[in-house]
Amino acid sequence: MNVLVYSGQGTTVNSVAQCVATLRTLLANHYAVSTIDAPALIHEPWQKSTSLLIIPGGADLPYCRALNGAGNNKISSFVRKGGKFIGFCAGGYYGSKRVEFEESNPSYAVVGPRELAFYPGICRGTAFPGFVYDSEAGARAVKLLVDTEVLPDLQVNSESEHSFTFHSYYNGGGVFVNADDLKDESVAVIARYADDRKVDGGDAAIVYVKSGLGAAVLTGPHPEFSPKRLKTTDSSLPLGYSDMVKLLLKYDAQRLEFMKSLLAKLGLKVDRDIDQNTSPIPTPLYLTSAYPEALLQLWKSLTETEGLFQLDEDRKTLTHVGENDTFQFELSSESRFNLQSLQDSLEEEEDEIYELDKVIKHEIVYLSTRGRLELPSIRETPYWDHQLYYKYLNQSQSGNKPIFGSIINYAEVVSSTSTMLDKNLTLLRHLPTGFANIGTIQVAGRGRGGNVWVSPIGLLAVSFVVRHQASNQAVAPLVFIQYLASLAIVEAIRGYDAHSDQLDVRLKWPNDIYARNPSYDAEDEASSEYLKLAGVLVNSNYIGGEYLLVIGCGINTANEAPSTSLNTLVNKLNEQRRKHALPAISPFRLEILCAKILQTFEVMYDVFKTHGFQMFESLYYSRWLHSNAVVQLDMYGGAKAVIKGISLDYGMLVVDEIGFDGRPTSRKYTLQPDGNSFDMMKGLLKKKI
């Protein structure tokens, strides 16, 4: 499910950003595209959940210093066992058996063998003159001739079905020497340089190499670079740089088609109809409530806070400039937001792609008039039925008006439901407990360890505010709130309808939710018994005697990829249940599931504040995957231990060591959830680097 882009020592910021942006655009509906640094690549168990690993542009020698030995062994093993690898520019040098970079230039010369050796020969460069480190002096638009027989999925739009050319950004890449002579060693030339080069050894610019059950693509140029992300206004750029970018823009459709075919060649699922230059447009946020008085009270509190808003010239729009985002608030009756105008203005910025965090967030406030409930129509929010959501939210288990989720801020496209709350602290300080952000598509969803991804339609992304009083700490320690949120998701799923408890949904410590795979085959090593469905991330700020918490949840509800979803599992179970004449499990609706999760959390949190986590201890253990599991403690020399539970003081994992004979020793260990990673599939507890 993962596509990982190396972002460690040696990479350039621009190369990583260009690579991640292109891959997310083309693969986001099927894969989670994330970055990975050297320590994580070496120490974390990433291979089983990864389809493609990329080493982008930068400098080859720092890659060697960071990855030689353990890192490269892990990469080679990953590819031999069926994984795929791409090396762009410096990554292309690095993936060859030998590097000969600027051999005749004493100041720049880098010559020697390399460990990965996917390409069983020399990568020699630079192919063209003018290269200068950390500069665009040697940048050019190189013409590439693509072999359509090697890329059979390429959609050719020319008179000759075997002819495909385009111009690609280039800055310092090499030639794969005598690649045509290495066909017997599973090498195929994908693209050739059409321009004269300064080095000998042929014209191979991009090669495809089989390695064991996997394959690698190594490139000299940068076909992953979008010209729309190349700046042309910097005074330090060389003469003619702007003309180069214009030429690249002329061939950008062909470049994008090439990248789609390249990824398809490696066996990845690619969205053929995606145009990279049409980026997700931020849609307006709809601020609503089931209770007119609740939203009116919040609106008065915000507008009466001195200095929080600026009144625009039209005296109808209030602007708040937050620490991370800028928000413009308008009443629904006076809103003039125009999505097409915003899209047109963004597409005019050809020299630099916009950043969603920098785009003004338009907030449309649905203040009800004369006590009549006013909500957005399905035409305005086609992926979220506000009426349906509030209908189920009001079916409170206690009979009282719910607090959590009673005021929501919904958008079809957002950067991150969590970021918009916890990174705008001034606004967050004025939001009540239970305020929820909900998004259909997140273009910068956040996870543990700084992971960022684009979430597909069908994922429920919700983040909500909890104002946890410091005085509650003695009875209700802060650390348990992540456990409580995870448990609430499990219980909401299991209690969705009369038969949904047949979904074997479980907790993985500390904050992930898994479900048993109905198609699990114990004899198939590639088959997973449990599949990840959801994750929880809690961010906290301490201000004035209380913790301002933002609890972010992402639940794969109706999306087929990149992992699995609740509805996928429901469909598989229902096939089995029909054979035995059993009633079907209802498919999940995002609005109903969200309401049930917030309902369930609210009931649990009220008990937790007064009685602590011990009230949920037995339920938590009945839902988790780890009772009496034997694990290996990598941070303690590979000692074996049995998981016993969670300590009720600091919420740490408690394990009892056992000897080689399986009998307990006298040693106990407590492990912190934010300082260790738990690989449930392999039974390892690892210390994160």
C-alpha positions in Angstrom: 0.0 0.0 0.0 3.0 2.4 0.5 5.2 4.2 -1.9 8.2 5.5 -0.1 10.5 8.4 -1.1 13.9 8.6 0.5 14.4 12.0 2.1 17.5 11.5 4.1 21.1 12.7 3.9 22.1 13.8 0.4 18.7 14.5 -1.1 17.7 18.0 -2.1 14.5 19.6 -0.9 13.3 20.3 -4.4 14.0 16.8 -5.7 12.0 15.2 -2.8 9.2 17.7 -3.2 8.9 17.2 -6.9 9.0 13.5 -6.6 6.4 13.3 -3.8 4.0 15.7 -5.6 4.1 13.8 -8.9 3.7 10.4 -7.3 0.8 11.6 -5.0 -1.0 13.0 -8.0 -0.7 9.8 -10.1 -1.0 7.2 -7.3 -3.0 8.7 -4.4 -6.1 6.7 -5.2 -4.2 3.5 -4.7 -1.2 4.1 -2.6 -0.1 6.2 0.4 3.0 8.2 -0.7 5.3 9.1 2.2 8.9 10.0 2.8 11.4 7.9 4.8 14.7 8.8 6.2 17.8 6.6 6.6 17.3 5.4 10.2 13.7 4.4 9.5 14.7 2.7 6.3 17.4 0.7 8.1 15.5 -0.1 11.3 11.8 -0.1 10.5 9.9 -3.1 8.9 8.7 -1.2 5.8 9.2 -3.8 3.1 6.0 -5.9 3.5 3.7 -2.9 3.2 5.6 -1.2 0.4 5.2 -1.4 -3.4 7.8 1.1 -4.5 10.9 2.7 -3.1 12.4 5.8 -4.7 15.8 7.5 -4.2 15.4 11.0 -5.7 18.0 13.5 -6.9 20.7 15.0 -4.7 24.3 13.7 -4.1 25.4 10.1 -4.4 28.2 10.1 -1.8 25.9 11.0 1.2 23.6 8.2 0.2 26.6 5.8 0.5 27.5 7.2 4.0 23.9 6.8 5.2 22.9 3.5 3.6 26.0 1.4 2.9 25.7 -2.0 4.5 22.4 -2.5 6.4 20.4 0.0 4.4 21.5 -1.2 0.9 21.1 -4.9 2.0 17.5 -4.1 3.0 16.8 -2.3 -0.3 18.4 -5.1 -2.4 16.4 -7.8 -0.5 13.2 -5.8 -1.0 13.7 -5.7 -4.8 14.8 -9.3 -5.1 11.6 -10.5 -3.3 9.4 -8.6 -5.7 9.6 -4.9 -4.7 10.1 -2.1 -7.2 12.8 0.7 -7.1 13.3 4.0 -9.0 16.4 6.1 -8.9 16.2 9.6 -10.3 19.4 11.3 -11.3 21.7 10.9 -8.3 19.5 7.9 -7.4 20.3 6.5 -10.9 24.0 6.8 -10.3 23.5 5.2 -6.9 21.6 2.2 -8.3 24.4 1.4 -10.7 27.3 -1.0 -10.2 29.9 1.8 -10.8 29.8 5.6 -10.7 32.0 7.8 -12.9 30.9 11.3 -12.2 33.0 14.2 -13.6 36.1 12.0 -13.6 38.2 14.6 -15.3 37.2 17.4 -12.9 39.3 17.1 -9.6 36.8 19.4 -7.8 33.8 17.3 -8.5 35.1 13.8 -9.3 33.2 10.9 -7.7 34.3 7.5 -8.9 33.9 4.0 -7.5 31.7 1.0 -7.1 28.2 1.0 -5.6 26.5 -1.7 -3.5 23.0 -1.8 -5.0 24.3 -2.5 -8.5 20.8 -2.9 -10.1 22.4 -1.7 -13.4 25.3 -4.1 -13.9 27.5 -1.5 -15.5 28.7 2.1 -15.3 26.6 5.3 -14.9 28.8 8.1 -16.4 28.2 11.8 -16.2 27.5 14.4 -16.3 25.9 13.8 -19.7 25.9 17.5 -20.6 28.2 20.4 -19.5 27.5 23.2 -17.1 26.6 21.3 -13.9 27.2 23.2 -10.6 26.1 21.8 -7.2 23.1 23.6 -5.6 22.5 25.6 -8.8 20.4 25.7 -12.0 23.5 26.5 -14.1 23.5 23.1 -15.8 19.7 22.7 -16.0 18.3 22.1 -19.5 15.3 20.6 -21.3 16.7 17.5 -22.8 15.0 15.7 -25.7 14.3 12.0 -25.0 13.4 9.3 -27.5 11.2 6.6 -25.8 11.1 3.0 -26.9 7.4 2.2 -27.0 8.1 -1.5 -27.2 9.7 -1.4 -23.7 6.7 0.8 -22.5 3.8 -0.9 -24.2 1.2 1.1 -22.1 2.4 4.3 -23.6 -0.4 6.1 -25.4 1.3 7.3 -28.6 -0.1 10.3 -30.4 2.0 10.4 -33.5 2.2 9.0 -37.0 4.6 6.2 -36.0 3.4 3.9 -33.3 7.0 3.3 -32.2 7.9 6.9 -31.9 7.4 8.9 -28.7 9.5 12.0 -27.8 9.3 14.6 -25.1 11.5 17.1 -23.3 12.4 16.5 -19.7 14.1 18.6 -17.0 17.8 17.6 -16.6 20.5 18.8 -14.2 23.6 16.6 -13.8 22.4 13.1 -14.6 24.4 10.4 -16.3 24.5 8.0 -19.2 24.1 4.2 -18.6 27.2 3.1 -20.4 26.9 0.5 -23.2 23.4 -0.5 -22.0 22.6 -2.1 -25.4 25.3 -4.7 -24.7 23.7 -5.8 -21.4 20.4 -7.2 -22.8 21.4 -10.7 -21.6 21.6 -9.2 -18.1 17.9 -8.2 -18.0 18.6 -4.6 -19.0 16.2 -2.7 -21.4 16.7 0.9 -22.5 13.5 2.8 -22.0 14.6 6.2 -23.3 17.7 7.7 -25.1 19.2 11.2 -25.2 18.5 12.8 -28.6 21.1 15.6 -28.0 24.8 15.3 -28.3 26.5 14.4 -25.0 29.9 15.3 -23.6 30.6 11.7 -22.4 31.0 8.5 -24.4 29.4 5.2 -23.7 26.2 5.4 -25.7 22.9 7.4 -25.3 20.9 5.4 -22.7 19.1 7.9 -20.5 16.6 5.7 -18.7 16.9 1.9 -18.1 14.8 -0.9 -16.8 16.5 -3.7 -15.0 15.0 -6.9 -13.6 16.4 -8.1 -10.3 15.1 -11.3 -8.8 11.3 -11.1 -8.6 11.4 -7.3 -8.7 12.7 -4.5 -10.9 14.4 -1.1 -10.9 14.2 1.9 -13.2 17.2 4.2 -13.2 17.2 7.6 -14.8 19.6 10.4 -15.8 17.1 13.1 -16.4 14.2 14.2 -14.1 10.9 13.1 -15.8 9.2 13.4 -12.3 9.8 17.2 -12.3 6.7 19.2 -13.2 7.6 22.5 -15.0 4.7 24.1 -13.1 6.7 23.6 -10.0 9.9 25.3 -11.4 10.3 28.9 -10.3 11.2 31.4 -13.0 11.3 34.7 -11.0 14.5 34.2 -9.0 17.1 36.7 -10.1 19.9 34.1 -9.5 18.6 31.9 -12.3 20.8 31.6 -15.4 20.0 33.3 -18.7 17.4 31.4 -20.7 16.0 29.5 -17.8 12.5 30.9 -18.3 12.6 29.8 -22.0 13.7 26.3 -20.8 10.6 26.1 -18.5 8.3 27.2 -21.4 9.7 24.4 -23.6 9.1 21.9 -20.8 5.5 23.2 -20.4 4.9 22.6 -24.1 5.7 18.9 -23.6 4.2 18.5 -20.2 1.3 16.3 -21.3 3.8 13.9 -22.9 6.0 13.9 -19.8 3.0 13.0 -17.7 2.0 10.2 -20.1 5.5 8.9 -19.9 5.5 8.9 -16.0 2.1 7.0 -16.0 3.5 4.4 -18.4 6.8 4.1 -16.4 4.9 3.4 -13.2 2.6 0.9 -15.0 5.7 -0.8 -16.3 6.7 -1.4 -12.6 3.3 -2.9 -11.9 1.7 0.0 -10.1 -1.9 1.0 -10.4 -2.1 4.4 -12.1 -5.0 6.7 -12.7 -4.8 7.2 -16.5 -7.3 10.1 -16.6 -5.5 12.3 -14.0 -4.0 15.5 -15.3 -1.2 16.6 -12.9 -1.7 20.2 -13.7 -5.2 20.1 -12.4 -4.6 20.1 -8.6 -7.2 19.6 -5.9 -9.0 22.9 -5.5 -9.8 23.8 -1.9 -13.5 23.9 -1.5 -15.3 26.1 1.0 -15.8 25.0 4.6 -19.4 24.8 5.9 -19.7 25.7 9.5 -23.0 24.2 10.8 -24.8 23.0 13.9 -27.8 21.0 14.7 -28.6 23.5 17.4 -29.0 27.1 16.3 -28.2 28.5 19.7 -24.9 26.6 20.0 -23.5 28.0 16.7 -24.8 31.5 17.5 -23.0 31.4 20.9 -19.8 30.4 19.2 -20.2 33.0 16.5 -20.7 35.7 19.0 -17.7 34.6 21.0 -15.5 34.7 18.0 -16.7 38.0 16.6 -16.6 39.7 20.0 -13.0 38.7 20.7 -10.9 41.8 20.2 -8.3 41.4 17.4 -9.4 37.9 16.3 -10.9 39.1 13.1 -10.4 41.9 10.5 -13.5 43.4 8.9 -13.1 43.6 5.2 -14.0 46.7 3.2 -17.3 45.3 2.1 -18.1 44.9 5.8 -19.6 41.5 5.1 -16.4 39.3 5.4 -14.4 38.6 8.5 -10.8 37.5 8.0 -8.7 35.7 10.6 -4.9 35.3 9.9 -3.9 32.2 11.8 -0.5 30.8 12.5 -0.8 28.4 9.6 -3.9 29.3 7.6 -5.9 32.4 6.7 -9.7 32.1 7.0 -12.4 34.3 5.6 -15.8 34.0 7.3 -19.1 34.9 5.5 -22.7 34.2 6.5 -24.4 31.7 4.1 -27.0 34.3 3.1 -24.3 36.7 2.0 -21.7 34.3 0.6 -20.2 35.1 -2.8 -17.6 32.3 -2.9 -16.9 31.2 -6.5 -15.1 28.0 -6.9 -14.4 28.6 -10.6 -12.9 32.0 -10.0 -10.5 30.5 -7.4 -9.6 27.7 -9.8 -8.9 30.2 -12.6 -6.7 32.4 -10.4 -4.7 29.4 -9.3 -4.2 28.0 -12.8 -2.8 31.4 -13.9 0.2 30.9 -11.6 2.2 28.9 -14.1 5.6 29.5 -12.6 4.8 27.9 -9.2 2.2 25.5 -8.0 0.2 26.8 -5.1 0.4 25.4 -1.6 -2.9 24.5 -0.1 -1.9 25.9 3.3 -1.4 29.3 1.7 -4.7 29.4 -0.1 -7.4 31.4 1.8 -9.9 29.1 3.5 -13.5 30.3 2.8 -15.8 29.6 5.7 -19.5 29.8 5.1 -21.4 30.1 8.4 -24.9 28.6 8.5 -26.5 30.7 11.2 -30.1 29.6 11.5 -32.6 32.4 11.3 -35.9 32.6 13.3 -35.1 29.3 14.9 -35.3 27.4 11.6 -32.4 25.0 11.0 -30.4 25.9 8.0 -27.9 23.4 6.5 -26.1 23.1 3.1 -27.9 21.1 0.5 -26.6 17.9 -1.2 -25.9 20.0 -4.3 -23.4 22.1 -2.2 -21.9 19.1 -0.4 -22.5 16.0 -2.6 -20.2 13.8 -0.5 -21.7 14.7 2.9 -25.3 14.7 3.8 -25.6 17.1 6.7 -29.3 16.2 7.4 -28.4 12.5 7.7 -25.4 13.2 9.9 -27.3 15.3 12.5 -30.2 12.9 12.4 -28.0 10.1 13.7 -26.0 12.4 16.0 -29.2 13.3 17.8 -29.9 9.7 18.6 -27.9 10.1 21.8 -27.4 7.0 24.0 -28.0 9.1 27.1 -31.0 11.0 25.8 -29.2 14.3 26.3 -28.2 16.7 23.6 -24.8 15.7 22.3 -21.8 18.0 22.6 -19.2 16.2 20.5 -19.9 16.8 16.8 -22.8 19.2 17.5 -20.8 21.9 15.6 -18.9 20.8 12.6 -16.8 22.4 10.0 -17.0 20.4 6.7 -15.1 20.7 3.4 -14.9 18.4 0.4 -11.1 19.2 -0.1 -8.9 20.3 2.9 -5.2 20.2 3.6 -5.6 18.3 6.9 -8.5 18.3 9.3 -6.0 18.2 12.2 -3.6 20.8 10.9 -6.3 23.4 10.4 -7.0 23.1 14.1 -3.8 22.4 16.0 -1.6 24.6 13.8 -3.8 27.6 14.2 -3.6 28.0 18.0 -5.1 31.5 18.3 -8.4 30.2 16.7 -8.2 26.8 18.5 -8.2 28.6 21.9 -11.7 29.9 21.2 -13.2 26.6 20.0 -15.4 24.5 22.4 -15.0 20.9 23.3 -16.6 18.7 20.7 -16.0 21.1 17.8 -15.2 18.8 14.7 -13.4 19.3 11.4 -14.5 16.8 8.7 -13.1 16.4 5.2 -13.8 14.2 2.2 -10.3 14.6 0.6 -7.2 15.5 2.6 -4.2 16.5 0.4 -1.9 16.5 3.5 -3.3 14.0 5.9 -1.1 13.4 8.9 0.0 10.3 10.8 2.5 9.2 13.4 6.1 9.9 12.7 5.3 12.9 10.4 3.8 10.8 7.7 1.8 12.8 5.2 -0.6 11.4 2.4 -3.5 12.2 0.2 -6.6 10.5 1.4 -9.0 9.0 -1.3 -12.7 9.6 -1.4 -14.4 7.1 1.0 -12.1 7.7 3.9 -13.7 9.3 6.9 -11.3 12.0 8.1 -12.5 13.8 11.3 -10.6 15.8 13.9 -12.3 17.1 17.0 -11.4 19.3 20.0 -11.2 18.2 23.6 -10.4 20.8 26.4 -9.0 18.5 29.1 -8.6 20.2 32.4 -5.2 19.8 34.1 -7.1 19.1 37.3 -8.4 15.9 35.7 -4.9 14.5 35.4 -4.8 12.7 38.7 -7.9 10.5 37.8 -7.8 10.8 34.0 -4.2 11.0 32.7 -3.9 12.6 29.3 -2.1 9.6 27.7 -5.2 7.4 27.9 -7.2 9.7 25.6 -5.6 8.1 22.5 -6.6 4.7 23.8 -10.1 5.9 24.5 -10.5 7.4 21.0 -9.3 4.1 19.4 -11.7 2.1 21.5 -14.6 4.4 20.6 -13.9 3.8 16.9 -13.9 0.0 17.5 -17.2 0.1 19.5 -18.9 2.4 17.0 -18.0 0.1 14.1 -19.1 -3.0 16.1 -22.3 -1.3 17.1 -23.1 0.2 13.7 -26.1 -2.1 13.1 -27.5 -5.4 14.5 -25.0 -7.5 12.7 -21.8 -5.4 12.4 -20.3 -7.0 15.5 -19.5 -9.9 13.1 -16.7 -7.7 11.9 -13.7 -8.8 14.0 -12.4 -5.3 14.6 -9.4 -5.0 16.9 -7.0 -2.6 18.5 -3.3 -2.5 17.8 -1.3 -0.8 20.4 -1.1 2.1 20.8 -3.5 3.7 18.4 -4.4 1.7 15.2 -7.5 -0.3 14.4 -7.3 -3.5 12.4 -10.0 -6.0 11.2 -9.7 -9.7 10.4 -9.3 -10.5 6.8 -12.2 -12.8 5.6 -9.9 -14.0 2.8 -7.0 -14.9 5.1 -5.1 -18.0 4.1 -2.8 -19.3 6.8 -0.8 -21.3 4.2 -0.2 -18.2 2.1 2.8 -16.2 3.4 1.6 -13.1 1.5 -1.8 -13.2 3.1 -2.4 -11.0 6.1 -4.7 -12.2 8.9 -5.5 -8.6 10.0 -5.7 -5.5 7.8 -5.4 -1.9 9.0 -8.6 0.1 8.9 -8.0 3.2 10.9 -5.5 5.3 13.0 -5.7 7.9 15.6 -3.4 10.9 16.2 -3.6 13.2 19.2 -1.9 16.6 19.3 -1.9 18.7 22.5 -1.2 22.2 23.6 -1.2 23.3 27.3 -2.6 26.7 27.9 -4.1 28.3 31.1 -4.6 25.2 33.2 -6.0 23.0 30.4 -4.8 20.8 27.6 -6.1 21.7 24.2 -6.3 18.4 22.4 -7.0 17.8 18.7 -7.9 14.1 18.1 -7.6 13.2 14.5 -9.1 10.0 13.1 -8.9 8.4 9.7 -11.1 5.4 9.0 -11.0 3.5 5.7 -14.7 3.3 5.2 -15.7 3.0 1.6 -12.4 3.3 -0.3 -11.0 0.3 -2.1 -7.4 1.5 -1.9 -4.6 2.0 -0.8 -5.3 -0.7 1.9 -8.8 -2.0 2.5 -12.0 -0.6 3.8 -14.9 -1.5 6.1 -17.3 -1.9 3.1 -14.8 -4.1 1.3 -14.8 -6.4 4.3 -18.5 -6.2 4.7 -19.0 -7.3 1.0 -16.7 -10.3 1.5 -18.5 -11.3 4.8 -21.9 -10.9 3.2 -20.9 -13.3 0.4 -20.2 -15.9 3.0 -23.3 -15.1 5.0 -25.6 -15.4 2.0 -24.4 -19.0 1.5 -25.7 -19.8 5.0 -28.9 -17.7 4.7 -27.7 -15.2 7.3 -28.9 -11.6 7.3 -26.6 -9.1 5.6 -24.4 -6.6 7.4 -25.3 -3.0 6.4 -22.7 -1.1 4.4 -21.2 1.9 6.2 -22.2 5.5 5.5 -19.6 8.1 6.4 -22.1 10.4 8.0 -23.7 7.7 10.2 -20.3 6.2 11.3 -18.9 9.7 12.1 -22.0 10.4 14.3 -21.7 7.1 16.1 -17.9 7.5 16.8 -18.4 11.0 18.3 -21.4 9.8 20.3 -19.5 6.8 21.6 -16.4 8.9 22.5 -18.5 11.4 24.4 -20.1 8.8 26.6 -16.7 7.2 27.3 -15.0 10.5 28.0 -17.6 11.6 30.5 -17.0 8.3 32.5 -13.2 8.6 32.0 -13.0 12.1 33.5 -14.6 10.9 36.8 -13.5 7.3 37.1 -10.3 6.9 35.0 -9.3 4.3 32.4 -9.8 1.4 34.7 -13.5 1.5 33.8 -12.5 0.5 30.3 -9.6 -1.7 31.0 -11.4 -5.1 30.6 -13.2 -3.9 27.4 -9.9 -2.6 26.0 -8.1 -5.9 26.5 -11.0 -7.8 25.0 -10.6 -5.8 21.9 -6.9 -5.7 21.4 -4.6 -8.1 19.6 -1.9 -8.5 22.1 -3.0 -10.4 25.3 -0.3 -12.8 26.3 1.4 -12.4 22.9 5.1 -13.3 23.0 7.3 -10.6 21.5 11.0 -9.9 20.9 12.5 -6.8 22.5 15.0 -5.5 20.0 16.1 -2.7 22.3 17.0 -5.3 25.0 19.2 -7.6 22.9 16.4 -9.7 21.4 15.0 -10.8 24.8 11.6 -12.5 24.7 8.7 -11.2 26.7 4.9 -11.7 27.2 2.6 -8.7 26.9 0.6 -8.3 30.1 -1.3 -5.0 29.6 -1.0 -1.2 30.0 0.1 0.5 33.2 -2.7 2.6 34.7 -0.3 5.4 35.7 1.5 6.4 32.5 -0.3 4.2 30.0 2.9 2.3 29.1 2.9 -1.2 27.7 3.8 -3.8 30.4 5.7 -6.9 29.4 7.2 -9.8 31.5 10.5 -11.2 30.2 10.7 -15.0 29.7 13.8 -17.2 29.3 14.8 -19.5 26.5 12.8 -22.2 28.3 9.6 -20.1 28.1 9.5 -19.5 31.9 9.2 -16.0 33.3 12.2 -14.3 34.7 12.0 -11.6 37.4 12.4 -8.8 34.9 9.6 -6.5 33.8 9.7 -3.7 31.2 7.4 -0.8 30.5 7.5 0.6 27.0 6.4 4.1 25.8 4.0 4.3 22.9 5.7 7.4 21.5 9.2 5.9 21.8 8.8 2.5 20.3 7.2 0.9 17.3 5.3 -2.3 17.6 5.3 -4.6 14.6 2.3 -6.8 15.4 2.9 -9.0 12.4 6.4 -10.0 13.4 6.2 -9.8 17.2 8.9 -7.2 17.6 9.2 -4.2 19.8 11.7 -1.8 18.3 13.2 1.4 19.6 12.6 4.1 17.1 15.7 6.1 15.9 
